[in-house]
Amino acid sequence: SIVFLHEPRGEFGVQHRPLPVREGTMSFSKRVSVLLTTLVLSFAAVAVSQDDGEKVVDGFSEADRSAMADTAEKHEFQTEVNRLMDIIINSLYTDKQVFLRELVSNAADALEKARFHSVQDDSFLGDTKDLEVKIEYDADGKTISITDTGIGMSKADLINNLGTVAKSGTTNFLEAMAEGSDTNLIGQFGVGFYSAFLVADKVTVTSKCNDDPTQHVWESSADASFTVVPDPRGNTLGRGSRVTLHLKEDAHDYLSEDKLKDAAKKYSQFIQFPIYVKVKKEVDVEAEEDDDDDDKEDEDDVETKDDEEKEEEEKESKPTKKTVYEWEQVNTQKAIWLRAKEDITEEEYTEFYKSISKDYLDPLAYTHFNAEGEIEFKSILYLPKKAPFDMMDNYWTKRSEVKLFVRRVLVAEKFEELLPRYLNFVRGVVDSDDLPWNITSKKLVRKVLEFMQELAKEEESGDDEDEEAEGEEEKKEEKKDKSDEDGTWTKFWKEFNKNLKMGCYEDDSNRSKLSKLLRFATTKSEGKEISLDKYLDRMQESQESIYYMSGDSMEVMLKAPALQIFKKKDIEVLMLSDHLDEPCLQKLADYEGKKFVSIQKADVKLDETEEEKKRFTKIKDMYKPLTDWWKDSLTELTEKGAMKDAGVKIEKVEVSKRLTESPVVVVTSQFGYSAQQERVMKAQAFQNKDQISMMSGRKTLEVNPNHPVVVDLLSKVKANKDDAAAKDTAAVLFQTALIESGYEIADPSALVSRVYRLMSKELGVDPDAPLKEVEVPEDEEEEEEEEEEEAEEEKEDGAKEEL
């Protein structure tokens, strides 16, 4: 049998291999000598490990730190830096993990400078040719280290760059803070290094540059001072910098490779230089591994095993797990927006969209552009194929989901000021070298709207070609599925039309551009939504306004009395079935010089001939007795009668120009709510009844002079103004007109009672007759009647038998 002793590891993990001892093959004294020697070496190694290994933190032993303390130069931070660190530590960052974003960004800048110098001087990189960033953590030492092979810093650089700031940096940031500016984007001022103190109570920076033969160590505990000292270990970096954070107790959760990988991937996945995170892995190894060198050293003391015993051991040996450390690259995805459009395939655009949006569907459309001029930035923007189910539920709180990058470093995943609320469905990336967001936002909005206009124009031009197609081709197209017929813009409009209507209502500066994108159904569009430009193309030559009406549905609106004259004159009318349509058009007021006019409001002007004007004047005079009487009657009804609590106010009663079939119609004043708007406002959870009453407007009753009911009513009023039947008819006509025009009646009981009276008169029943209880026959009488019926049946049966 073989006996193996303890396998200790030295300070740097060097394994001291045991000496295999085969019993019975050497003398007792030799075996004891071997055993004692091995034990001494083992305990010595353990002692070294306990004395020295645990005291090595970030590569510095206790002796190194003692030497550094003796020779360190102490410096005071600039006053602005003290103020800055206080702001950062106490109030600035809402998300602490951005410290990694800032430090990796600084490392990328240092690598870029080194790359630039290497282009000018081939020997600049020397032996350290790989430009990379490495991130690792030490669970025992409670530290995180970010190492780069960039340009590095000399002693003077460490003092100037980390201890003082230029006027354009921190001072500007502090001035912006004093003015109340948004401070979430620290990269704008170049002061991100100090974000390390969000998670660390002490920061150590080791750096070596080509201009300084000595490697230096900068260290601070955010206590208004820092030290700079030559590194007693000599040149360990070759070139570059190593930033080590000694974590606070509440930041120990960052001592995890998964958390470091996620944070590095989130913020720095598009950095052009490779970023590695040190990860721990387990691999399979054989149970016993003896180096050839060890075997040669042991040949004099230990006899070799027999071949048979070796074969048995190989059979019995099983693989075991061994822990190894590797560097895993986390930024494997490339920033495709930096490439030329012609070099990027459709599949690459699609995959990139899915990676940044987490959407399982392909994008509906995208645009890739470079903005130039006062501010330059590169961007890829996508329009999703489907709207989120909760898009309008979170409309007021949801922020733009366009990711914001500064030199390929993620600055914000969701930035409220980048795009207005109504464009919060747009996905994509914006990458800039600077952050003047007020300018960038305006340019970005303009680019998005121009992109949408291109899509809309492409589809509209295609529609015009379809209209000119032959009849046979049209029949073939009708057989296709509707989803196949819908163009890109139609699909987009179905999903996101509410957003654009909200933008038309909210965005004063871009309202004219948004109006080009709007689509509405009309009385002539056969259910298809058309643009306002197409409506203008189909307008009559004498038409001076764009007419519209609002309602719950197309079916209801097409039956509305207010639409009758427009059907007769063949005038196209926009049909607004969405509750956002009418406010949108009211904000627009006009389009290409043509005013929007609601046909459901008073003072609608239509083109008339001189003969029509003269005839209308005569009819107006002829019906003046009826309109005056009706006005007084309705005023009494709404102010003192059954409708006094309904909130309806009468403006006037007049002869109508818009009615061709119905006897009457109710319209509101020019600046009052339409029936659709009244319903929407009353449905609000926190409605203001006083405001609704004020904005409802005074109602106008228009009568059709050609309708038999109105003609009959005129004759009755001329005969007797106090005719009760005429008053009832006038009230019922007004209330039914309210309902037909889309208005609600607060108390329908008055209308219902009048309808019952009219039904009674129609059936020849006195509506004022008192109600009487119906007589029900008593139980005894019912029994007698049943007995008599049975007796008669028996007699009939007897007679039949005799016959």
C-alpha positions in Angstrom: 0.0 0.0 0.0 1.0 3.6 -0.6 0.9 6.4 2.1 0.6 10.0 0.9 1.2 12.9 3.2 -0.5 16.3 3.4 -0.1 18.5 0.3 0.4 22.1 1.5 0.6 25.1 -0.8 3.1 27.9 -0.6 2.6 31.6 -0.7 1.8 31.9 -4.4 0.0 28.6 -4.6 3.1 26.4 -5.5 2.3 22.8 -4.6 4.9 20.9 -2.4 4.4 17.4 -3.6 4.5 14.5 -1.1 6.9 11.7 -1.4 5.2 8.4 -2.2 6.5 5.8 0.3 6.1 2.1 -0.4 6.0 0.0 2.7 8.6 -2.7 3.0 10.9 -1.5 0.3 13.4 0.5 2.3 15.0 0.4 5.7 13.1 1.8 8.7 15.7 4.5 9.3 15.5 5.7 5.7 11.7 5.7 5.8 11.7 7.8 9.0 14.2 10.2 7.5 12.0 10.7 4.4 8.9 11.2 6.5 10.5 13.7 8.9 12.0 15.7 5.9 8.5 15.9 4.2 6.8 16.9 7.5 9.3 19.7 8.1 8.9 21.1 4.6 5.1 20.9 4.9 4.8 22.7 8.2 7.3 25.3 7.0 5.2 26.0 3.9 2.1 26.3 6.0 3.8 28.7 8.4 5.0 30.8 5.4 1.5 30.8 4.0 0.0 31.9 7.3 2.7 34.5 8.1 2.9 36.1 4.7 0.2 35.0 2.3 -2.8 36.5 4.2 -1.1 39.9 4.5 -0.6 40.3 0.8 -3.4 42.6 -0.5 -3.4 43.9 -4.1 0.1 42.4 -4.5 1.6 44.5 -1.6 3.1 42.6 1.3 3.3 44.1 4.8 6.9 45.0 4.2 6.0 46.8 1.0 3.4 48.8 2.8 5.8 49.7 5.6 8.3 50.9 3.1 5.7 52.9 1.3 4.6 54.6 4.5 8.1 55.7 5.3 8.7 57.3 1.9 5.2 58.5 1.0 4.6 62.1 0.0 1.4 63.5 1.4 -0.7 66.0 -0.6 -3.9 67.8 0.0 -6.9 67.6 -2.4 -7.9 70.7 -4.2 -10.9 72.4 -2.5 -13.2 71.7 -5.5 -12.3 68.0 -5.4 -13.3 67.8 -1.7 -16.7 69.3 -2.5 -17.1 67.0 -5.5 -16.4 63.8 -3.5 -18.8 64.9 -0.9 -21.5 65.4 -3.5 -20.8 62.1 -5.2 -20.6 60.1 -2.1 -23.7 61.6 -0.5 -26.2 62.5 -3.2 -25.1 62.3 -6.8 -25.5 58.8 -8.1 -28.7 56.9 -7.7 -27.1 53.6 -8.9 -23.8 52.7 -7.2 -22.7 50.3 -9.8 -21.9 53.1 -12.2 -18.5 53.3 -10.6 -17.5 50.4 -12.9 -18.8 52.3 -15.9 -16.7 55.4 -15.0 -13.5 53.5 -14.3 -13.8 51.3 -17.4 -14.5 54.4 -19.4 -11.3 56.0 -18.1 -9.4 52.8 -18.8 -10.7 52.9 -22.4 -9.6 56.5 -22.8 -6.1 55.5 -21.6 -6.0 52.6 -24.1 -7.1 54.9 -26.9 -4.2 57.3 -26.1 -1.8 54.4 -26.1 -3.1 53.2 -29.5 -2.8 56.7 -30.9 0.9 57.0 -29.7 1.6 53.5 -31.1 0.5 54.7 -34.6 3.0 57.5 -34.4 5.7 55.4 -32.8 5.9 51.6 -33.5 8.1 51.0 -30.4 5.7 52.8 -28.0 3.9 49.6 -26.9 7.1 47.7 -26.2 6.6 44.3 -24.7 3.0 45.1 -23.6 1.4 45.0 -27.0 -2.1 43.9 -26.0 -4.5 46.8 -25.3 -7.0 45.5 -22.9 -8.9 46.0 -19.6 -9.0 43.3 -16.8 -11.4 43.3 -13.9 -10.9 41.0 -10.9 -11.9 40.8 -7.3 -10.2 39.5 -4.1 -12.8 38.0 -1.7 -10.3 37.7 1.1 -8.9 41.2 0.7 -12.3 42.7 -0.1 -11.0 44.5 -3.1 -11.9 45.0 -6.8 -9.2 45.9 -9.3 -9.4 47.3 -12.8 -6.2 47.0 -14.7 -5.5 48.5 -18.2 -2.5 48.5 -20.5 -3.1 52.1 -21.5 -0.8 55.1 -21.6 -0.3 55.1 -17.8 0.6 58.1 -15.5 3.8 59.5 -14.1 4.1 60.9 -10.6 3.2 64.4 -11.8 0.2 63.0 -13.7 -1.1 61.2 -10.6 -0.9 64.4 -8.6 -2.4 66.7 -11.3 -5.0 64.3 -12.6 -6.3 62.8 -9.4 -5.6 65.6 -6.9 -6.5 68.7 -8.8 -8.9 69.5 -11.6 -8.8 72.0 -14.5 -11.3 74.8 -14.9 -13.2 72.9 -17.6 -13.8 69.8 -15.4 -15.0 69.7 -11.8 -15.4 73.4 -11.4 -17.9 73.5 -14.2 -19.7 70.6 -12.7 -19.9 72.3 -9.4 -21.2 75.5 -11.0 -23.9 73.4 -12.8 -24.8 71.8 -9.5 -25.3 75.3 -7.9 -27.6 76.2 -10.8 -29.7 73.2 -10.2 -28.8 71.3 -13.4 -29.3 67.6 -13.9 -26.3 65.9 -12.4 -26.9 62.3 -13.4 -24.5 62.4 -16.3 -21.1 62.8 -14.8 -19.3 61.9 -18.0 -20.2 65.3 -19.2 -17.6 66.9 -16.9 -15.0 64.1 -16.8 -15.1 63.6 -13.0 -16.1 59.9 -13.1 -13.0 58.7 -11.3 -14.2 59.9 -7.9 -17.3 57.7 -8.2 -15.0 55.0 -6.9 -15.7 56.3 -3.5 -19.3 55.3 -3.8 -18.3 51.8 -2.9 -14.8 52.1 -1.5 -13.4 53.7 1.6 -9.9 53.6 0.2 -8.7 53.7 -3.4 -5.2 52.7 -4.6 -3.9 53.6 -8.1 -0.7 52.0 -9.3 0.5 53.4 -12.6 3.5 53.2 -15.0 4.0 55.3 -18.1 6.8 55.2 -20.7 8.0 58.7 -19.8 8.7 57.8 -16.2 11.1 54.9 -15.4 9.5 54.5 -11.9 6.2 53.0 -11.1 4.2 55.0 -8.6 1.4 54.3 -6.2 -1.4 56.9 -5.4 -3.7 56.2 -2.5 -6.5 58.1 -0.7 -9.2 57.4 1.8 -11.4 60.4 0.8 -10.1 62.3 3.9 -9.1 65.5 2.1 -5.6 64.1 1.4 -3.7 61.6 -0.7 -0.2 60.1 -0.9 2.1 59.3 -3.8 5.1 57.0 -3.4 7.4 55.0 -5.7 6.3 51.3 -5.9 8.7 49.3 -3.8 8.0 46.2 -5.9 9.4 47.9 -9.0 7.8 47.8 -12.4 5.0 45.2 -12.2 2.7 46.6 -14.8 5.0 47.3 -17.7 2.7 50.1 -18.8 -0.7 51.1 -17.7 -2.7 51.6 -14.5 -4.3 49.5 -11.9 -7.2 50.9 -9.8 -7.9 49.0 -6.7 -11.0 49.7 -4.6 -11.0 48.6 -0.9 -14.8 48.1 -0.6 -17.0 49.4 2.1 -19.0 46.9 4.1 -22.3 47.7 2.3 -20.6 47.1 -1.1 -19.3 43.5 -0.5 -22.0 42.2 -2.8 -19.8 43.4 -5.7 -17.3 40.6 -4.8 -19.0 38.4 -7.3 -17.9 37.6 -10.8 -21.5 37.4 -12.0 -22.3 40.9 -10.8 -19.0 42.3 -12.2 -19.7 40.6 -15.6 -23.3 41.9 -15.7 -22.3 45.5 -14.8 -19.4 45.5 -17.3 -21.6 44.1 -20.1 -24.4 46.5 -19.3 -22.3 49.7 -19.5 -19.3 48.8 -21.6 -20.3 46.0 -24.0 -19.5 48.2 -27.0 -16.1 49.4 -25.9 -13.7 48.7 -28.8 -11.0 47.3 -26.6 -11.5 43.8 -25.0 -12.7 43.8 -21.4 -11.9 40.7 -19.4 -13.3 39.5 -16.0 -11.5 36.9 -14.0 -13.7 33.9 -13.5 -13.4 30.7 -11.5 -14.0 27.4 -13.2 -13.7 23.7 -12.3 -12.0 21.3 -14.7 -11.5 17.5 -14.5 -8.0 16.3 -13.7 -6.6 12.9 -12.7 -6.4 12.1 -9.0 -2.6 11.9 -8.9 -0.3 13.9 -11.1 3.4 13.5 -10.5 5.8 15.6 -12.6 8.7 13.9 -14.3 11.1 16.1 -12.4 9.7 14.9 -9.1 10.1 11.3 -10.1 13.7 11.9 -11.0 14.4 13.5 -7.7 12.8 10.6 -5.8 14.6 7.8 -7.7 17.4 7.6 -5.0 15.0 7.3 -2.1 11.9 5.5 -3.4 11.9 2.3 -5.4 9.9 2.2 -8.6 6.6 0.3 -8.6 6.1 -2.8 -10.6 4.4 -2.6 -14.0 1.4 -4.5 -12.8 0.9 -2.2 -9.8 1.1 0.8 -12.2 -1.6 -0.7 -14.4 -3.9 -1.3 -11.4 -3.5 2.2 -10.2 -4.3 3.6 -13.6 -7.5 1.6 -13.5 -8.4 2.7 -10.0 -7.6 6.4 -10.6 -10.7 8.6 -11.2 -10.9 12.2 -12.5 -11.3 14.9 -9.8 -12.3 18.5 -9.9 -9.7 21.2 -10.0 -10.3 25.0 -9.6 -8.7 27.2 -12.2 -9.0 30.9 -13.0 -9.5 32.3 -16.5 -10.0 35.6 -18.2 -13.4 35.8 -19.8 -14.2 38.6 -22.3 -17.5 40.3 -21.7 -17.8 42.8 -24.5 -18.0 40.5 -27.5 -20.8 42.4 -29.2 -19.7 45.1 -31.7 -21.0 48.6 -32.0 -22.6 48.3 -35.5 -23.7 51.9 -35.6 -20.0 52.8 -36.2 -19.9 50.8 -39.4 -21.0 52.0 -42.8 -24.7 51.1 -43.7 -23.7 49.2 -46.8 -21.5 46.9 -44.7 -24.3 45.8 -42.4 -26.8 43.1 -43.3 -30.5 43.0 -42.5 -29.9 40.1 -40.2 -27.3 42.1 -38.2 -29.7 45.0 -37.8 -32.4 42.6 -36.6 -30.2 40.8 -34.2 -28.9 44.1 -32.8 -32.5 45.3 -32.3 -33.5 42.2 -30.4 -30.4 42.4 -28.2 -31.1 46.0 -27.0 -34.9 45.8 -26.9 -35.4 42.3 -25.6 -38.2 42.0 -28.2 -38.9 38.6 -29.7 -40.3 40.1 -32.9 -38.3 41.6 -35.7 -38.4 45.5 -36.0 -41.0 47.0 -38.3 -38.5 49.5 -39.7 -35.2 51.2 -38.8 -33.0 54.1 -39.7 -29.2 54.4 -39.5 -27.8 57.9 -39.7 -24.9 60.2 -38.7 -25.9 63.7 -37.5 -23.5 66.4 -38.4 -23.2 70.1 -37.7 -23.0 71.9 -34.4 -23.3 68.6 -32.6 -22.4 65.2 -34.1 -23.7 61.8 -33.1 -24.3 58.4 -34.6 -27.5 56.5 -34.2 -29.7 53.5 -35.1 -33.4 53.9 -34.3 -36.0 51.2 -34.6 -39.8 51.2 -34.8 -41.2 48.1 -33.1 -43.8 45.9 -34.8 -46.2 45.8 -31.9 -47.0 48.3 -29.2 -46.5 47.3 -25.6 -49.8 46.3 -23.9 -49.3 48.9 -21.2 -48.0 51.7 -23.4 -50.8 54.2 -22.7 -51.2 53.1 -19.1 -47.7 54.3 -18.2 -47.7 57.2 -20.7 -47.0 60.0 -18.2 -44.3 58.1 -16.3 -42.6 56.0 -19.0 -39.2 57.4 -20.3 -37.6 57.0 -23.7 -35.9 53.7 -24.1 -33.3 54.9 -26.5 -29.9 53.9 -25.0 -27.5 56.8 -24.6 -23.8 56.2 -25.2 -20.8 58.5 -24.9 -17.9 57.2 -26.8 -19.5 53.7 -26.7 -20.0 53.8 -23.0 -23.6 53.4 -21.8 -24.6 56.6 -19.9 -28.3 56.0 -19.6 -30.7 53.2 -20.5 -33.7 55.4 -20.2 -33.4 59.1 -20.5 -36.4 61.3 -20.1 -35.2 64.3 -22.0 -33.8 62.6 -25.0 -37.2 62.0 -26.8 -40.6 63.5 -25.9 -43.2 61.2 -24.2 -45.2 60.5 -27.3 -42.1 58.9 -28.9 -41.3 56.6 -26.0 -41.9 53.5 -28.1 -38.8 54.2 -30.3 -35.9 51.9 -29.6 -32.2 52.2 -30.5 -28.9 53.8 -29.6 -27.4 57.2 -29.7 -23.6 57.6 -29.5 -22.0 61.0 -29.1 -18.7 62.4 -28.1 -20.3 65.1 -26.0 -23.5 65.7 -24.2 -25.4 69.0 -25.1 -28.7 67.2 -24.8 -30.9 70.1 -25.6 -29.5 70.2 -29.1 -29.2 66.4 -29.5 -32.8 65.9 -28.5 -34.1 68.4 -31.1 -32.0 66.8 -33.8 -33.1 63.3 -32.8 -36.8 64.2 -32.8 -36.5 65.8 -36.2 -34.7 62.7 -37.5 -37.4 60.4 -36.1 -40.2 62.5 -37.7 -38.4 62.7 -41.0 -38.0 58.9 -41.0 -41.7 58.5 -40.3 -42.6 60.9 -43.1 -40.5 58.9 -45.6 -42.4 55.7 -44.6 -45.8 57.5 -45.0 -44.9 59.0 -48.4 -43.6 55.6 -49.7 -46.9 54.0 -48.8 -49.1 56.9 -50.1 -47.3 56.9 -53.5 -47.9 53.1 -53.6 -51.6 53.7 -52.9 -51.9 56.2 -55.7 -50.4 53.7 -58.2 -52.9 51.0 -56.9 -55.8 53.4 -57.6 -54.7 53.7 -61.3 -54.4 49.9 -61.7 -56.8 47.9 -64.0 -60.0 46.4 -62.6 -58.7 42.9 -63.0 -55.6 43.7 -60.9 -57.8 45.2 -58.2 -59.9 42.1 -58.0 -56.8 40.0 -57.5 -55.6 42.3 -54.8 -59.0 42.1 -53.0 -58.5 38.3 -52.7 -55.3 38.8 -50.8 -55.3 38.8 -47.0 -55.7 42.3 -45.5 -52.5 41.8 -43.5 -50.6 41.3 -46.7 -52.1 44.5 -48.2 -51.2 46.7 -45.3 -48.0 48.7 -45.9 -45.4 49.5 -43.4 -46.9 52.8 -42.4 -50.4 51.4 -42.1 -49.1 48.7 -39.7 -47.3 51.3 -37.7 -50.3 53.6 -37.6 -52.6 50.8 -36.2 -50.2 50.3 -33.3 -49.0 53.8 -32.5 -51.6 56.3 -33.8 -52.5 57.4 -30.2 -48.9 58.4 -29.6 -48.8 60.6 -32.7 -52.1 62.2 -31.8 -50.8 62.9 -28.3 -47.7 64.5 -29.9 -49.9 66.6 -32.1 -51.6 67.8 -28.9 -48.5 68.4 -26.8 -45.6 69.3 -29.1 -46.1 72.8 -30.4 -42.8 73.0 -32.2 -43.3 69.8 -34.3 -47.1 69.9 -34.7 -47.0 70.8 -38.4 -44.7 67.8 -39.1 -46.9 65.5 -37.1 -50.0 66.7 -39.0 -48.4 65.1 -42.2 -48.5 61.7 -40.5 -52.1 61.8 -39.3 -54.6 59.4 -40.9 -58.4 59.5 -40.7 -61.4 57.6 -42.1 -63.8 59.7 -44.2 -67.3 59.4 -45.7 -65.7 58.5 -49.0 -62.7 56.4 -47.9 -64.7 53.1 -47.5 -63.3 52.4 -44.1 -59.7 53.1 -45.1 -57.8 55.9 -43.3 -56.3 58.6 -45.5 -53.9 61.5 -45.0 -54.9 65.1 -44.8 -53.0 65.8 -48.1 -55.2 63.2 -49.9 -58.3 64.9 -48.4 -57.2 68.2 -49.8 -56.6 66.6 -53.3 -60.2 65.4 -53.3 -61.8 68.6 -52.0 -64.4 70.5 -54.1 -63.0 73.7 -55.7 -65.4 76.0 -53.8 -64.8 74.2 -50.5 -63.0 76.5 -48.0 -62.9 74.3 -44.9 -62.0 70.7 -43.8 -65.2 69.3 -42.3 -65.2 66.7 -39.5 -67.5 65.0 -37.0 -66.9 62.9 -34.0 -68.7 59.9 -32.5 -68.5 56.4 -31.0 -68.3 54.5 -34.3 -68.6 54.9 -38.1 -72.0 53.3 -38.1 -73.4 55.8 -35.6 -71.9 58.8 -37.3 -73.1 57.9 -40.8 -76.7 58.0 -39.4 -76.2 61.4 -37.7 -78.7 64.2 -38.8 -75.8 66.7 -39.0 -74.3 64.7 -41.9 -77.3 64.8 -44.2 -76.6 68.0 -46.2 -73.0 66.9 -46.7 -74.1 63.7 -48.2 -76.5 65.6 -50.5 -73.8 68.0 -51.7 -71.2 65.2 -51.9 -68.8 66.9 -49.5 -66.2 64.6 -47.9 -66.2 64.6 -44.0 -63.5 63.3 -41.7 -65.0 60.7 -39.3 -63.3 60.9 -35.8 -64.1 57.8 -33.8 -61.1 58.0 -31.4 -61.4 60.2 -28.4 -58.0 61.7 -29.1 -58.9 62.8 -32.7 -61.0 65.9 -31.9 -58.5 67.5 -29.4 -55.8 66.8 -31.9 -57.6 68.7 -34.7 -58.6 71.5 -32.4 -54.9 72.0 -31.6 -54.0 72.0 -35.3 -56.8 74.6 -36.1 -55.9 74.5 -39.8 -54.0 72.6 -42.4 -52.4 74.1 -45.4 -54.5 77.2 -44.9 -57.8 75.3 -44.6 -59.6 75.5 -41.3 -61.0 72.5 -39.5 -64.8 72.9 -39.0 -67.0 70.6 -37.0 -70.4 69.9 -38.7 -71.8 69.2 -35.2 -71.5 72.8 -34.2 -73.4 76.0 -35.0 -72.4 78.5 -37.8 -71.4 75.9 -40.3 -71.1 77.8 -43.7 -71.7 76.0 -47.0 -71.4 77.2 -50.5 -74.8 78.7 -51.7 -76.2 80.3 -54.8 -77.9 83.6 -54.7 -81.3 81.9 -55.2 -80.7 79.6 -52.3 -79.8 82.5 -50.1 -83.0 84.4 -51.0 -85.2 81.3 -50.5 -83.6 80.7 -47.1 -84.3 84.3 -46.0 -88.0 83.9 -46.9 -88.3 80.6 -45.1 -86.6 82.0 -42.0 -89.2 84.9 -41.9 -92.0 82.4 -42.4 -90.9 80.2 -39.5 -90.1 83.1 -37.1 -93.3 82.6 -35.1 -92.4 78.9 -34.5 -88.7 79.5 -33.7 -89.5 82.3 -31.2 -92.3 80.3 -29.5 -90.0 77.2 -29.4 -87.2 79.1 -27.9 -89.4 80.4 -25.1 -90.9 77.0 -24.5 -87.5 75.3 -24.3 -86.1 78.0 -22.0 -88.9 77.4 -19.6 -88.4 73.7 -19.9 -84.7 73.8 -19.1 -84.7 76.5 -16.5 -88.0 75.9 -14.6 -89.4 72.7 -15.9 -88.5 69.1 -16.0 -85.0 69.7 -17.4 -83.9 72.3 -14.9 -81.3 70.0 -13.4 -80.0 68.6 -16.7 -77.5 71.4 -17.2 -78.7 72.2 -20.7 -78.8 75.8 -21.8 -80.6 76.9 -24.9 -78.9 79.5 -27.2 -81.6 79.7 -29.9 -83.9 77.9 -32.2 -83.5 78.5 -35.9 -84.2 77.1 -39.3 -81.6 74.6 -40.4 -79.5 74.4 -43.6 -78.0 71.0 -42.8 -81.2 68.8 -42.4 -82.7 67.0 -45.4 -84.5 64.1 -43.7 -84.8 64.5 -39.9 -87.2 67.1 -38.3 -84.7 68.6 -35.8 -81.1 68.4 -34.7 -79.2 69.8 -31.7 -75.8 71.5 -32.2 -73.5 73.2 -29.7 -71.8 76.5 -29.8 -68.6 77.0 -31.7 -66.3 76.8 -28.7 -68.2 74.3 -26.6 -67.7 70.6 -26.1 -69.1 68.3 -28.8 -71.2 65.4 -27.7 -68.2 63.0 -27.9 -66.1 65.4 -25.8 -68.8 65.7 -23.2 -69.0 61.9 -22.8 -65.2 61.6 -22.5 -65.0 64.4 -19.9 -67.9 62.9 -17.8 -66.2 59.5 -17.8 -63.1 60.9 -16.1 -62.5 59.7 -12.6 -61.7 63.1 -11.2 -64.1 65.1 -13.3 -65.0 68.7 -12.4 -68.7 69.1 -12.9 -68.6 72.9 -12.8 -66.0 73.0 -15.6 -67.9 70.5 -17.7 -71.0 72.5 -17.3 -69.2 75.7 -18.3 -67.4 74.1 -21.3 -70.5 72.2 -22.6 -71.7 75.3 -24.4 -75.2 76.5 -25.1 -77.3 74.4 -27.4 -79.0 75.4 -30.6 -82.0 73.6 -31.9 -82.2 73.6 -35.7 -85.5 72.7 -37.4 -86.2 71.3 -40.8 -88.7 73.5 -42.5 -89.7 70.8 -45.0 -90.5 68.1 -42.5 -94.3 67.4 -42.0 -94.0 67.4 -38.2 -92.4 70.9 -38.2 -95.0 72.2 -40.7 -97.8 70.9 -38.6 -96.3 72.3 -35.5 -96.1 75.7 -37.2 -99.8 75.7 -38.0 -100.7 74.7 -34.4 -98.6 77.5 -32.9 -100.1 80.1 -35.3 -103.6 78.9 -34.2 -102.9 78.6 -30.5 -99.6 79.3 -28.7 -100.9 77.6 -25.5 -101.7 74.3 -27.2 -100.7 71.6 -24.8 -100.2 69.0 -27.5 -97.9 71.4 -29.4 -95.8 72.0 -26.2 -95.5 68.2 -25.6 -94.5 67.6 -29.2 -91.9 70.4 -29.1 -90.4 69.1 -25.8 -90.3 65.5 -27.1 -88.7 66.6 -30.4 -86.0 68.5 -28.5 -85.2 65.7 -26.1 -85.0 63.0 -28.8 -82.8 65.3 -30.9 -80.4 65.5 -27.9 -80.2 61.8 -27.8 -79.8 61.4 -31.6 -77.1 64.0 -31.6 -75.1 62.1 -29.0 -75.9 64.1 -25.8 -76.9 62.5 -22.6 -80.2 63.4 -20.8 -79.5 63.7 -17.1 -83.2 62.9 -16.1 -85.0 60.8 -18.8 -88.2 60.5 -16.7 -89.8 63.6 -18.3 -89.1 62.3 -21.8 -90.4 58.8 -20.9 -93.7 60.2 -19.4 -94.3 62.2 -22.6 -93.6 59.1 -24.8 -96.2 57.2 -22.7 -98.8 59.9 -23.2 -98.2 60.0 -26.9 -98.5 56.2 -27.1 -101.8 56.3 -25.1 -103.3 58.8 -27.5 -102.2 56.7 -30.4 -104.0 53.7 -28.9 -107.1 55.8 -28.1 -106.6 55.6 -24.4 -107.0 58.6 -22.2 -103.4 59.3 -20.8 -104.9 61.1 -17.8 -107.3 58.3 -16.8 -106.6 57.1 -13.3 -105.3 53.6 -12.7 -107.7 50.9 -11.5 -107.0 47.6 -10.0 -108.0 44.7 -12.2 -110.7 42.5 -10.6 -109.6 39.0 -9.9 -112.3 36.2 -9.6 -112.6 34.6 -6.2 -111.6 30.9 -5.5 -115.2 29.5 -4.8 -116.5 30.9 -8.1 -113.6 29.3 -9.9 -114.4 25.9 -8.4 -118.2 26.2 -9.3 -117.3 27.1 -12.9 -115.0 24.1 -13.1 -117.7 21.7 -11.8 -120.3 23.0 -14.2 -117.8 22.5 -17.1 -117.2 18.9 -15.9 -121.0 18.2 -15.7 -121.6 19.4 -19.2 -118.7 17.2 -20.5 -120.3 14.1 -18.8 -123.7 14.9 -20.4 -122.1 15.1 -23.8 -120.3 11.8 -23.3 -123.6 10.0 -22.2 -125.4 11.3 -25.2 -122.7 10.0 -27.5 -123.0 6.5 -25.9 -126.7 6.4 -26.4 -126.3 7.2 -30.0 
